[in-house]
Amino acid sequence: MYGAYGRKAPALLLGWMSTQLKLNRLPKKYRDVLFLVDIEERPYKESLEILEIPCATLKSRLFNARQILKEKLMAKSKAITNI
């Protein structure tokens, strides 16, 4: 099964699944913000209303969530390249 992406389709799927697993393992307060803003692409104002938190808290949690996810993905990438 190569699909529209050719031979890279399975690798892309595995990469997405790995990202999903790491996203699901984030603490809820980070996962919720990341999901609303980055996955669902909701505006900050709407996300603030849903989560009932101040703007500074949303921005802080979003920054931290992205950093944690980035670190987890980089660690996985390093582990793969060291095989």
Secondary structure, 3 states (H helix, E strand, C coil): CCHHHHHHHHHHHHHHHHHHHHHHCCCHHHHHHHHHHHHCCCCHHHHHHHHCCCHHHHHHHHHHHHHHHHHHHHHHHHHHHCC
